[in-house]
Amino acid sequence: MTLLVVESLNKNFGGVVAARNVSFSLMAGEILAMIGPNGAGKSTSFNMVGGQLRPDSGRVVLEGQDITGLPPCAICRLGVGRSFQVAQTFLSMSVLENLQMALIAYAQRTRDMLARADALFRDEALELLDQLGMADAAARPMNTLAYGDVKRVELAIALAGKPRLLLMDEPTAGMAPGERAALMRLVAGIARRAAIGVLFTEHDMDAVFAHADRILVLVRGEIIAAGMPEDVRANPEVQRVYLGTSGLRAALRARAAAHG
């Protein structure tokens, strides 16, 4: 089932073309990576899908509903979760409290004056943490966690609204290699089981080629290649402008290892 359709997105900043005719689709349960060199237009395109930027033209359609230009909060309530390159959590609160706050917000009970926040959605929060292997850390303050664990908590927050689409902006940024692989395996497993479509940007080619079902390559605001990892590997233009032969070989070895 087609979950997301992006049609001919364009965005200029003054005289600078940040995105030109960006079009793609995403199926439920599919993992789609968006890659490219710095300044390629990844963040611009990604943020137009998530509502952080309004396109100059084009459309973003989620399960048949046009969401172009809606604010991020409205897009979130339509079933879109998001994580950020720099983790966005409440560092002075516990892991459990961070999840409870997310669940309270998704349930639109932030103005509920008749119930204590620490009693709301406790079981649901613990269930989410258990799913991500973080239940043992529920009582720990966020500022005592290793960064890899912080990213897991942020993923749990993004999943708290039971999204159909998950947007992940450089999910492995700042993580050690082992942590990166573990997080992406976790994301892939959840996406397959729950039929969540995942769109992510990433600079770590091991993570991209090991876990993406399809890859989009942007250069100077335009998609220059799109397809299966093997198709992207074979594309001479991609090799010339971005990945390089040795980098592709290493990335494909990582994909082969991840898929046994």
C-alpha positions in Angstrom: 0.0 0.0 0.0 1.3 3.4 -1.0 1.7 5.5 2.2 3.4 8.7 1.1 3.5 10.4 -2.3 5.7 13.5 -2.9 5.1 15.3 -6.1 7.4 17.9 -7.7 8.5 19.7 -4.6 10.4 22.9 -5.3 12.0 25.3 -2.8 14.2 28.4 -3.4 15.9 30.6 -0.8 16.5 33.8 -2.6 18.4 32.9 -5.7 19.5 29.6 -4.4 17.7 26.5 -5.6 17.4 24.1 -2.6 15.0 21.6 -4.1 13.9 21.1 -7.7 11.2 18.8 -8.8 11.7 16.3 -5.9 9.3 13.4 -6.4 9.1 10.0 -4.8 6.7 7.6 -3.1 7.0 5.4 0.0 5.1 2.1 0.8 3.9 1.0 4.2 6.7 -1.0 5.9 9.3 0.3 3.5 12.6 1.9 4.5 13.6 4.7 2.2 17.0 6.5 2.6 17.7 10.0 1.3 21.4 10.6 0.8 23.7 13.2 -0.9 26.6 15.4 -0.2 26.4 18.5 2.0 24.1 21.1 0.5 22.4 18.5 -1.7 18.9 19.5 -0.6 18.2 16.5 1.7 17.3 18.6 4.8 15.1 21.0 2.7 13.2 18.1 1.1 12.9 16.2 4.4 11.6 19.3 6.2 9.0 20.0 3.5 7.6 16.5 4.1 7.6 17.0 7.8 6.0 20.5 7.7 9.0 22.5 9.0 9.3 24.2 5.6 6.5 25.1 3.2 7.3 24.3 -0.5 7.1 26.9 -3.2 5.2 24.4 -5.3 4.4 20.7 -5.3 2.4 18.4 -3.1 2.9 16.0 -0.2 0.1 13.4 0.1 -0.2 11.0 3.1 -2.6 8.1 2.5 -4.5 10.1 0.0 -4.7 13.3 2.1 -2.9 16.4 1.0 -0.7 17.6 3.9 1.3 20.2 1.9 2.2 23.1 4.1 0.5 21.9 7.2 2.3 22.8 10.5 4.4 20.0 12.1 1.9 19.5 15.0 -1.0 18.9 12.5 1.1 16.5 10.5 2.1 14.7 13.7 -1.5 14.2 14.6 -2.2 12.6 11.2 0.2 9.8 12.0 3.7 11.0 11.4 6.5 10.6 14.0 9.9 12.3 13.8 13.3 12.0 15.4 16.0 14.7 15.0 19.7 14.8 14.2 20.3 16.2 17.7 18.1 14.3 20.2 15.2 16.3 21.5 14.5 15.1 25.1 13.9 16.6 28.5 17.3 16.0 30.1 16.3 16.8 33.7 13.4 14.3 33.6 13.6 10.5 33.8 13.4 8.2 30.9 9.9 7.2 31.9 8.7 10.8 32.4 9.9 11.6 28.9 7.7 8.9 27.5 4.8 9.8 29.6 5.0 13.4 28.5 5.0 12.3 24.8 1.9 10.1 25.4 0.1 12.9 27.3 0.8 15.2 24.4 -0.4 12.7 21.8 -3.6 12.2 23.8 -4.1 16.0 24.0 -4.2 15.9 27.8 -1.6 18.6 28.4 -4.2 20.9 30.0 -5.7 18.2 32.2 -5.7 19.8 35.6 -7.5 17.0 37.4 -4.8 14.2 37.1 -1.2 13.9 38.1 1.0 13.6 35.1 3.2 10.9 36.8 0.1 8.7 37.0 -0.9 9.0 33.3 0.1 6.4 30.7 2.7 4.8 32.9 2.0 1.3 31.7 2.0 2.4 28.0 5.3 4.2 28.5 6.9 1.1 30.2 5.6 -1.1 27.3 7.3 1.2 24.8 10.6 1.2 26.7 10.5 -2.6 26.9 10.0 -2.8 23.1 13.2 -0.7 22.7 15.2 -2.5 25.4 15.2 0.5 27.7 12.8 -0.7 30.5 15.6 -1.2 33.0 16.5 2.5 32.6 13.0 3.8 33.2 13.8 5.6 36.4 17.1 7.1 35.3 17.5 10.8 34.5 18.0 11.4 30.8 21.2 13.3 31.5 22.9 10.1 32.9 22.4 8.0 29.7 24.9 7.2 27.0 24.1 9.0 23.8 23.1 5.8 22.0 20.5 5.2 24.7 19.2 8.8 24.4 18.6 8.1 20.7 16.6 5.0 21.6 14.5 7.0 24.0 13.9 9.6 21.3 12.8 6.8 19.0 10.4 5.6 21.6 9.0 9.2 21.8 8.5 9.2 18.0 6.7 5.9 18.2 4.4 7.0 21.1 1.8 8.4 18.7 1.6 5.0 16.8 2.8 6.6 13.6 2.2 5.2 10.1 5.2 7.3 8.8 8.4 7.8 10.7 10.8 10.6 9.7 14.3 10.2 10.9 16.9 13.0 10.4 20.4 11.4 10.5 19.3 8.9 13.2 22.9 7.6 13.8 24.6 11.0 14.1 27.0 11.1 17.1 26.8 7.4 17.8 29.5 4.8 17.9 29.6 2.3 15.0 28.1 -0.6 17.1 25.4 1.7 18.4 24.5 2.8 14.9 24.0 -0.8 13.7 22.0 -1.8 16.7 19.7 1.3 16.4 19.1 0.7 12.6 18.3 -3.0 13.2 15.8 -2.0 15.8 14.2 0.5 13.5 14.0 -2.0 10.7 12.4 -4.6 12.9 9.8 -2.3 14.2 9.0 -0.9 10.7 8.5 -4.4 9.3 6.3 -5.7 12.1 4.1 -2.6 12.4 4.1 -1.7 8.6 5.5 1.7 9.4 7.0 3.6 6.4 10.4 5.1 7.3 12.0 8.0 5.5 15.5 8.8 6.8 18.5 11.0 5.8 21.9 9.7 6.7 25.6 10.2 6.0 26.7 6.8 7.3 26.7 4.6 4.2 27.0 1.4 6.2 23.6 2.2 7.8 22.1 3.2 4.5 23.1 0.2 2.4 22.6 -2.3 5.2 19.0 -1.4 6.0 17.3 0.8 3.2 15.0 -1.0 0.8 15.4 1.9 -1.7 17.7 4.9 -1.9 17.2 8.4 -3.3 20.4 10.4 -4.2 20.1 14.2 -4.2 22.7 16.5 -5.7 22.2 20.3 -6.0 18.6 20.0 -5.0 17.7 17.3 -7.6 17.2 13.5 -7.4 19.9 12.1 -9.7 19.2 8.4 -8.9 16.6 6.3 -7.2 16.2 2.6 -6.7 17.4 -0.5 -5.0 20.8 -0.3 -3.3 22.3 -2.4 -6.0 20.9 -0.1 -8.7 22.4 2.9 -6.9 25.7 1.2 -6.6 25.8 0.6 -10.3 24.9 4.2 -11.2 28.0 5.8 -12.7 26.7 9.3 -11.9 26.3 8.5 -8.3 29.8 7.0 -8.1 31.2 10.1 -9.8 29.6 12.8 -7.7 29.1 11.2 -4.3 29.9 7.7 -3.2 33.1 6.5 -4.9 33.8 2.9 -5.8 35.6 1.9 -2.5 32.8 3.4 -0.4 30.2 1.5 -2.3 32.0 -1.8 -2.0 32.3 -1.3 1.8 28.6 -0.3 2.0 27.4 -3.3 0.1 29.5 -5.6 2.3 27.7 -4.1 5.3 24.4 -4.8 3.6 25.3 -8.4 2.8 26.4 -8.9 6.4 23.2 -7.4 7.8 21.0 -9.6 5.7 22.9 -12.8 6.5 
